[in-house]
Amino acid sequence: MNIFFDTEFTGLVSESRLLSMGLVADDDKELYIEFTDGWSEAQCSPWVLQHVMPMLGSGERLSRREAVVRLLDWLSAYDSPILLADSDSDSDSDSDWYTLLLKALLQERGVTGTCVCVKQLVFSSRGEAAPFEDAKKGYFELLKVEPHHALTDALAMRSAWHSVVKIEP
């Protein structure tokens, strides 16, 4: 089972903290969480304050501890091996912020890679990534939604993956 995820966080700094997390599975099930602790508005970059903060307010509001319990409960519905996948193919950064922050959250609660596989979708070149990014952009345009909302971004990623890879959900 593929589950696509995205996160929003306080900024591109070493002490970044999660603000929200969105997940969508191949079977259309969704989970969207907004974190109530572990961050403050003062930690948010100006870009996050302008582009991400206005998008918050529609998710389950949970503490970090509650969020891990909720996530594991949601994932327990799947019997098959689970791959949590994100993509940062449009970024010039070598950092995989989304994956690192999700792994750190899970590790805080003792969840290891033997329980859940968290990976980044990797493209060998910008040319290989371009159709995927175009499909994501098309998703936002078609639905007239803005990026930088964790669940919307996860939905766009899943749509793009199935469009480019030609896999039916």
Residue frames relative to the residue before (quaternion, step in Angstrom):
aa qw qx qy qz dx dy dz
M 1.0000 0.0000 0.0000 0.0000 0.00 0.00 0.00
N 0.2356 -0.7459 0.6073 0.1392 3.54 -0.90 0.97
I 0.0248 -0.7540 0.6564 0.0080 3.52 -1.01 0.88
F 0.2170 -0.7870 0.5698 0.0936 3.53 -0.61 1.17
F 0.0306 -0.8189 0.5730 -0.0089 3.56 -0.93 0.86
D 0.0709 -0.7448 0.6603 0.0650 3.46 -1.35 0.37
T 0.1482 -0.7672 0.6148 0.1070 3.54 -1.21 0.48
E 0.2102 -0.6953 0.6592 0.1946 3.50 -1.34 0.27
F 0.0364 -0.8161 0.5747 -0.0488 3.54 -0.99 0.87
T 0.7358 -0.5063 0.2658 0.3628 3.52 -1.32 0.42
G 0.7579 -0.3237 0.2035 0.5287 3.61 1.10 -0.43
L 0.5890 -0.5852 0.4348 0.3486 3.53 -1.32 0.22
V 0.4105 0.6583 -0.5103 0.3710 3.52 0.47 1.30
S 0.6757 -0.5353 0.3207 0.3924 3.57 -1.16 0.52
E 0.7428 0.3670 -0.2181 0.5158 3.61 1.09 -0.56
S 0.1752 0.8091 -0.5394 0.1541 3.59 1.04 0.72
R 0.1477 -0.7794 0.6059 0.0606 3.53 -1.13 0.73
L 0.5403 -0.6430 0.4478 0.3068 3.55 -1.09 0.77
L 0.2270 -0.7434 0.6172 0.1218 3.52 -1.13 0.85
S 0.7977 -0.0912 0.1042 0.5870 3.55 0.97 -0.91
M 0.1436 -0.7667 0.6225 0.0635 3.53 -1.32 0.41
G 0.0499 -0.7926 0.6077 0.0061 3.56 -0.92 0.97
L 0.0412 -0.7930 0.6077 -0.0051 3.55 -0.97 0.89
V 0.0175 0.7705 -0.6372 0.0057 3.56 -1.14 0.70
A 0.2970 -0.7760 0.5403 0.1329 3.53 -0.86 1.07
D 0.6824 -0.4709 0.3743 0.4153 3.53 -1.33 0.27
D 0.7001 0.4560 -0.2677 0.4799 3.61 1.13 -0.58
D 0.5952 -0.6269 0.3171 0.3901 3.60 1.31 0.40
K 0.4762 0.6432 -0.4759 0.3647 3.63 1.16 0.03
E 0.1552 -0.8027 0.5750 0.0328 3.54 -1.04 0.90
L 0.0341 -0.7488 0.6600 0.0502 3.51 -1.33 0.46
Y 0.0283 0.7857 -0.6165 0.0432 3.56 -0.89 0.97
I 0.0300 -0.8050 0.5897 -0.0579 3.53 -0.70 1.21
E 0.1373 -0.7381 0.6530 0.1000 3.53 -1.16 0.74
F 0.3841 -0.7574 0.4914 0.1932 3.56 -0.78 1.07
T 0.2952 -0.7782 0.5363 0.1401 3.54 -0.92 0.99
D 0.7815 0.2236 -0.1357 0.5664 3.58 1.23 -0.23
G 0.6634 0.5265 -0.3713 0.3805 3.53 -1.33 0.14
W 0.7748 0.1884 -0.1270 0.5899 3.57 1.26 -0.02
S 0.1334 -0.7489 0.6365 0.1275 3.53 -1.33 0.24
E 0.6408 -0.5349 0.3836 0.3951 3.55 -1.18 0.48
A 0.6035 0.5749 -0.3494 0.4281 3.60 1.10 -0.66
Q 0.6490 0.5147 -0.3114 0.4658 3.62 1.19 -0.49
C 0.5867 0.6118 -0.3610 0.3887 3.60 1.22 -0.37
S 0.4717 -0.6576 0.5116 0.2887 3.53 -1.02 0.84
P 0.6458 -0.5112 0.3778 0.4230 3.59 -1.19 0.36
W 0.6226 0.5428 -0.3387 0.4506 3.60 1.03 -0.76
V 0.6617 0.4931 -0.3037 0.4762 3.61 0.92 -0.89
L 0.6312 0.5326 -0.3358 0.4530 3.59 0.96 -0.82
Q 0.7141 0.4576 -0.2509 0.4666 3.58 0.98 -0.83
H 0.8182 0.3217 -0.1306 0.4582 3.59 0.83 -0.99
V 0.7558 0.3867 -0.2083 0.4857 3.60 1.03 -0.70
M 0.6595 0.5508 -0.3270 0.3933 3.57 0.76 -1.00
P 0.6592 0.5036 -0.3430 0.4407 3.67 0.89 -0.70
M 0.6434 0.5342 -0.3183 0.4465 3.62 1.21 -0.42
L 0.5835 0.5983 -0.3767 0.3995 3.60 1.19 -0.38
G 0.5685 0.6277 -0.4374 0.3025 3.54 -1.28 0.43
S 0.7146 0.4551 -0.2678 0.4588 3.60 1.21 -0.08
G 0.6288 0.5683 -0.3335 0.4129 3.59 1.23 0.06
E 0.6324 -0.4400 0.4356 0.4655 3.50 -1.38 -0.07
R 0.2350 -0.7769 0.5696 0.1292 3.59 -0.72 1.02
L 0.1094 0.8143 -0.5482 0.1566 3.54 -0.39 1.33
S 0.5168 -0.5793 0.5183 0.3588 3.53 -1.28 0.44
R 0.6742 -0.4697 0.3583 0.4432 3.59 -1.24 0.24
R 0.6492 0.5169 -0.3151 0.4605 3.58 0.93 -0.89
E 0.6794 0.4809 -0.2857 0.4750 3.60 0.88 -0.94
A 0.6283 0.5584 -0.3323 0.4278 3.58 1.04 -0.78
V 0.6506 0.4980 -0.3259 0.4717 3.60 0.95 -0.80
V 0.6375 0.5122 -0.3290 0.4722 3.59 0.95 -0.83
R 0.6633 0.5004 -0.3004 0.4684 3.59 0.91 -0.90
L 0.6510 0.5185 -0.3101 0.4596 3.59 0.94 -0.88
L 0.6862 0.4757 -0.2883 0.4687 3.59 0.84 -0.94
D 0.6170 0.5270 -0.3395 0.4757 3.58 1.06 -0.70
W 0.6575 0.5071 -0.3001 0.4696 3.58 0.94 -0.90
L 0.6825 0.4875 -0.2827 0.4654 3.59 0.95 -0.88
S 0.5993 0.6036 -0.3605 0.3828 3.60 1.11 -0.63
A 0.5435 0.6199 -0.3975 0.4029 3.61 1.23 -0.22
Y 0.6863 0.4662 -0.2686 0.4895 3.58 1.25 -0.36
D 0.3076 -0.7688 0.5396 0.1523 3.55 -0.76 1.10
S 0.6674 0.5175 -0.3067 0.4391 3.56 1.04 -0.75
P 0.6569 -0.4705 0.3733 0.4557 3.59 -1.21 0.24
I 0.2646 -0.7817 0.5532 0.1130 3.55 -0.96 0.91
L 0.0856 -0.7546 0.6492 0.0427 3.52 -0.98 0.95
L 0.1665 -0.7478 0.6366 0.0881 3.55 -0.67 1.12
A 0.0115 -0.8396 0.5403 -0.0550 3.57 -0.47 1.18
D 0.0296 -0.7657 0.6419 0.0276 3.52 -1.10 0.77
S 0.2423 -0.7610 0.5837 0.1465 3.53 -1.27 0.26
D 0.0303 -0.7595 0.6496 0.0180 3.51 -1.07 0.81
S 0.1991 0.8533 -0.4640 0.1303 3.54 1.17 0.68
D 0.6823 0.4717 -0.3045 0.4682 3.60 1.16 -0.35
S 0.5760 0.6086 -0.3626 0.4080 3.58 1.27 0.05
D 0.4092 -0.6882 0.5407 0.2580 3.53 -1.18 0.60
S 0.5617 0.6280 -0.3694 0.3920 3.56 1.29 -0.19
D 0.4226 -0.6877 0.5279 0.2643 3.54 -1.11 0.68
S 0.5721 0.6074 -0.3789 0.4003 3.58 1.23 -0.29
D 0.2591 -0.7285 0.6177 0.1440 3.49 -1.14 0.72
W 0.1644 -0.8588 0.4788 0.0782 3.54 0.52 1.25
Y 0.6700 0.5233 -0.3140 0.4226 3.57 0.81 -1.01
T 0.7001 0.4740 -0.2650 0.4636 3.53 0.82 -1.05
L 0.6492 0.5241 -0.3193 0.4493 3.58 0.93 -0.88
L 0.6923 0.4786 -0.2851 0.4586 3.59 0.88 -0.91
L 0.6496 0.4937 -0.3259 0.4775 3.59 1.00 -0.72
K 0.6401 0.5137 -0.3289 0.4673 3.59 0.95 -0.82
A 0.6465 0.5185 -0.3230 0.4570 3.60 0.94 -0.84
L 0.6315 0.5257 -0.3298 0.4649 3.59 0.99 -0.82
L 0.6799 0.4825 -0.2901 0.4699 3.59 0.87 -0.94
Q 0.6651 0.5108 -0.3098 0.4481 3.60 0.94 -0.85
E 0.5571 0.5987 -0.3865 0.4264 3.60 1.13 -0.58
R 0.7607 0.3458 -0.1642 0.5242 3.55 1.09 -0.74
G 0.6073 -0.6215 0.3315 0.3675 3.57 1.23 0.43
V 0.4672 0.6500 -0.4656 0.3775 3.60 1.20 0.36
T 0.1524 -0.8189 0.5513 0.0480 3.56 -0.63 1.15
G 0.7085 -0.4618 0.3468 0.4055 3.53 -1.38 0.13
T 0.5726 0.5826 -0.4001 0.4154 3.59 1.17 -0.23
C 0.6609 0.4926 -0.3009 0.4796 3.59 1.23 -0.44
V 0.7991 0.0359 0.0591 0.5972 3.53 0.91 -1.01
C 0.2632 -0.7488 0.5876 0.1577 3.58 -0.94 0.88
V 0.0753 -0.7868 0.6126 0.0078 3.58 -0.60 1.17
K 0.0703 0.8143 -0.5657 0.1088 3.57 -0.60 1.17
Q 0.3715 -0.6681 0.5908 0.2581 3.48 -1.36 0.33
L 0.4382 -0.6412 0.5530 0.3016 3.57 -1.03 0.79
V 0.1197 -0.8186 0.5613 0.0224 3.56 -0.68 1.09
F 0.1434 -0.7591 0.6316 0.0661 3.53 -0.98 0.93
S 0.4936 -0.7028 0.4297 0.2790 3.58 -0.91 0.88
S 0.8023 0.0421 -0.0205 0.5951 3.60 1.19 -0.38
R 0.6468 -0.4896 0.4000 0.4266 3.54 -1.30 0.21
G 0.6170 0.5585 -0.3372 0.4400 3.58 1.08 -0.71
E 0.6589 0.4860 -0.2987 0.4903 3.57 1.05 -0.76
A 0.6831 0.4885 -0.2803 0.4649 3.58 1.05 -0.75
A 0.5379 0.6785 -0.3937 0.3087 3.61 1.10 -0.62
P 0.6764 0.4719 -0.3349 0.4557 3.68 0.77 -0.80
F 0.6165 0.5411 -0.3339 0.4643 3.58 1.09 -0.72
E 0.6872 0.4726 -0.2795 0.4757 3.58 0.86 -0.97
D 0.6253 0.5255 -0.3378 0.4677 3.60 1.05 -0.72
A 0.6513 0.5072 -0.3109 0.4710 3.60 1.00 -0.82
K 0.6247 0.5153 -0.3424 0.4765 3.62 1.03 -0.72
K 0.6516 0.5115 -0.3114 0.4656 3.57 0.90 -0.94
G 0.6427 0.5325 -0.3124 0.4536 3.58 1.00 -0.84
Y 0.6031 0.5553 -0.3440 0.4577 3.58 1.10 -0.72
F 0.6740 0.4904 -0.2969 0.4660 3.58 0.85 -0.97
E 0.6746 0.4995 -0.2943 0.4569 3.57 0.95 -0.90
L 0.6534 0.5305 -0.3128 0.4403 3.58 0.91 -0.91
L 0.7658 0.3581 -0.1847 0.5012 3.56 0.89 -0.96
K 0.3448 -0.7649 0.4746 0.2662 3.57 1.34 -0.09
V 0.4527 0.6407 -0.4784 0.3945 3.55 0.86 1.06
E 0.4469 -0.6851 0.5167 0.2528 3.53 -1.24 0.51
P 0.4693 -0.6388 0.5168 0.3234 3.60 -1.14 0.55
H 0.6923 0.4921 -0.3777 0.3686 3.54 -1.42 0.05
H 0.5441 0.4536 -0.4509 0.5430 3.50 1.15 0.82
A 0.5122 -0.7132 0.3706 0.3027 3.58 -0.49 1.17
L 0.6940 0.4537 -0.3023 0.4703 3.63 0.85 -0.83
T 0.6407 0.5187 -0.3300 0.4599 3.59 0.92 -0.83
D 0.6602 0.5031 -0.3053 0.4667 3.58 0.95 -0.84
A 0.6375 0.5112 -0.3279 0.4741 3.60 1.03 -0.75
L 0.6381 0.5166 -0.3196 0.4731 3.60 1.01 -0.80
A 0.6502 0.5077 -0.3136 0.4703 3.58 0.97 -0.82
M 0.6375 0.5300 -0.3209 0.4580 3.57 1.01 -0.82
R 0.6637 0.4923 -0.3128 0.4683 3.57 0.88 -0.90
S 0.6468 0.5211 -0.3156 0.4588 3.58 0.92 -0.88
A 0.6704 0.4953 -0.2937 0.4680 3.58 0.91 -0.92
W 0.6360 0.5359 -0.3308 0.4460 3.58 0.94 -0.86
H 0.7067 0.4515 -0.2669 0.4749 3.56 0.84 -0.96
S 0.6197 0.5392 -0.3358 0.4610 3.57 1.14 -0.58
V 0.7338 0.4272 -0.2254 0.4778 3.56 0.85 -1.02
V 0.7355 0.4074 -0.2268 0.4916 3.57 0.91 -0.91
K 0.3222 -0.7861 0.4647 0.2494 3.57 1.33 -0.32
I 0.3961 0.6717 -0.5099 0.3631 3.53 0.92 1.00
E 0.3379 -0.7186 0.5656 0.2228 3.56 -0.86 0.88
P 0.4768 -0.6752 0.4736 0.3041 3.60 -0.89 0.87
